[in-house]
């Protein structure tokens, strides 16, 4: 596996493990704050991995498998926190995918200069409410 991709994956998995939140809402909020600071601090490494992937220097299956492990870890954590089954999207197995899609979209906007990190941080309580409401959507 590409060393930079491996490091990003390991950092991601550790961040999820270290998120000691006891509720879905708290987990989402911490996940957001962690995402903003991590992406800001590791922008060059993230760009390197994405460039290698886009230039086919990282195998698509390797990249996909790494990303899947990250999503699965978040999904497992969300399921553990949703003991009362208040979040249908989590119970449907799509909670992590939805959460990560929203976060990744915001991170891309950060990369593009739409949102500076301080604005992402200021808006995190709103993003948390938005995401947790979305996770409550019934199929």
Buried (B, 14 or more C-beta within 10 A) or exposed (E): EBEBBEBBBEBBBEBBEEBEBEEBBBBBBBBBBBBBBBBBEBEEBBEBBBEBBEEEEBEEEBBEEBBEEBBBBBBEBBBEBBEEEBBBBBBBEBBBBBBBEBBEEBBEEBBEEEBEEEEBBEBBEEBBEEBBEBBEEEE
